[in-house]
């Protein structure tokens, strides 16, 4: 016995396959005091997909979020928010990104973001940071495995 499929089933299946994945907006708080101490991004490590956005929320005044120079995959777009400003950035290029708060960089206010495959992880680990930022970044990068 041969069963006939309802014609609409093929249409629905085709739409499900062709539907674009929804991009996600992740929120990162910029804090003077957080769960891991003073001058922190919370969370300090994120794994996201290409096309996702990260919104750096200015909870406490005096912080900004900006890309750490030379700590991003080739072709990545740089970004830099102003102090006390909430800023959003959409990450399209796969790889590891380092983010800092310029006024509090040496105090360890840094974070790592892995977008898709962390293709430049070894280069990111080799990057040197001032003061407490080195320890915080090393810990954040270890969380991306």
N, C-alpha and C positions, 0 to 999 in steps of 0.2 A: 504494500500500500504506500503510495506516494503522498506526502503531506505538502500542502501549499503553505508557504509563509505569507503572512499578511504583508502587503506592499509597504506599509508604513514602517515596518520593522527595519528595513534596509535604510530608510531615510533617517530614522532616529539613530541607528548605529553609526551612520556616516557623520551625523552632526556631533555625536559624542567624540569621535576620533578627531574631527577637524576643529573642535572647540579649543581656543587658546587657553593655556594654563593661566590661572589668575596670579598676578604679581602680588606679593605681600609687602606691607609696610611695617618694618620692625621699629620699635622705639627704644632709644638708648638715652638714659638720663645722664646729664652732666651735673655732678654733685660735689659740694665742698666736703661732705661727709657721707659715706655710704657703708654698705655691708662689709667692704674690704678695706676700709680706712678713709683717710683724707684724700681729697682731690682725685676723684675717680669717675670713670665712665661705668655705668651699670646697665647691662652687663659689660664686661671687658673683653669678651670673645663671642663672636657670632658666626654661624654657618648659614649662608643664604644662597639663593639661586640667582643666576643671571636674570636681570630685569626687576629684581626686588629693590625696594627703596628702604633706606635707613633714615629715620628722623631723629636727629640729635636734639633732645628737649632741654632747654635751658631752665633747669629747676632752681639752681642757685646762681646768682649773678657773677659775672666776671670770667665765665668759661666760654671757650669756643671749640669747634670741632673742625679739623682740617687734615687733609692727607699729608702723611709724612713723606717728604721728598725722597724719591728713590726707593720707596717701599710700597710698590704697586706693580702689577703686571704691565708689560709693554702695551701701549695703546689706551691705558686707563685715563679717564678724565680727572684732572685735579679738582679739588673743591676746598673752600675755606669760608667758614662762617665768621661773622663778627662777634666780638665778646657780648655775652648775654643775649644772643640771638638763637632762636630755634632754627635749625637748618636741615633740609632734606637733600639726600643725594641718591640717585638711582644708579646701581652698580650693574654694568652690562658685560664687562670683560672678566672672564674667569681668572681666578688667582687670589693671592693673599694681599690684603691692604693693611697698612698701618695708619692709625688715626691718632692725633695728639690734640691736646689743648695747649696752644702756644704759650700762654702765660704760666702754665703749670707743668710743662713738659718734663723738666728735670726733677720735679717732685713726684713723677710717676703717673701722670694723668695721660695714659695711652691705652689703646685697645687694638685688637686684631680682628679682621673680618675675612673669612674665607668665602669667596663667591664661586660656587660650583667646585670644580677640581682645583686644589691648591697647587697649581703648576709651578709657582715660584717660591714654594715654601723654604727651600734651602737658602735661597738668596735673602728671604725675609729673616731667617734665623741668623744669618751672617751680619746683618745690619747692626751697627753700634748706636747706642742711645745714651744720653747723659744721665748721670745720677741714678736715682731710683727707677727711672723709666726702663732701664735694661732688665731689671729683675721682673718688673710687672709685665713687660712685653714677652720675656721668655716664658713666663707662666701662661699668658694668654695664647701664645703660639702653641704651647703644649696641649692646650684644651681643644685645639682644632683638629687633632688626630682622630 
